[in-house]
Amino acid sequence: MAQGIQWFNLNKSMKPNDNFTVLYCIIMMFADSIIYMLFTVYIENLFPGEFGIPQPWNYP
């Protein structure tokens, strides 16, 4: 009978000789969300919309 994902097997791979785990997937989703957040802040500063002052592309 299958167990599913539990706290104790979050870092265990589902197949032998495999490094891909659910914890790795969660960490990568968190890293992706940080990257997308930084990209969104950058684009919002370049193109602020109707009531904002646009920054140059190389602002600090």
C-alpha positions in Angstrom: 0.0 0.0 0.0 1.3 3.4 -0.9 2.1 5.9 1.9 2.0 9.2 0.1 4.0 12.2 1.2 4.5 12.5 4.9 6.8 14.7 7.0 9.2 11.8 7.6 9.7 10.9 3.9 9.7 14.4 2.5 13.5 14.2 1.7 13.5 10.5 0.5 13.4 9.8 -3.2 10.6 7.6 -4.6 13.0 5.4 -6.7 16.3 4.0 -5.9 19.4 5.8 -7.4 17.3 8.9 -7.8 18.2 12.3 -6.3 14.8 14.0 -7.0 12.7 14.5 -3.9 9.6 16.4 -2.9 11.7 18.7 -0.7 13.9 19.6 -3.7 10.8 20.5 -5.6 9.5 22.7 -2.8 12.9 24.5 -2.5 13.0 25.1 -6.2 9.4 26.5 -6.2 10.4 28.9 -3.4 13.5 30.0 -5.3 11.4 30.5 -8.4 9.0 32.7 -6.5 11.9 34.9 -5.2 13.3 35.2 -8.8 9.8 36.1 -10.2 9.3 38.6 -7.4 12.6 40.4 -8.2 11.8 40.4 -11.9 8.3 41.8 -11.3 9.7 44.6 -9.1 12.2 45.5 -11.8 9.7 45.6 -14.6 7.3 47.6 -12.4 10.0 50.2 -11.9 10.8 50.3 -15.6 7.1 50.6 -16.7 5.2 52.0 -13.7 2.0 52.8 -15.6 0.1 56.0 -15.9 1.1 57.7 -12.6 4.7 56.8 -12.1 8.2 58.0 -13.0 9.9 55.3 -15.1 13.4 54.4 -14.1 16.2 53.9 -16.6 16.9 50.2 -17.5 20.1 50.2 -15.4 18.8 51.8 -12.2 20.5 50.6 -9.0 
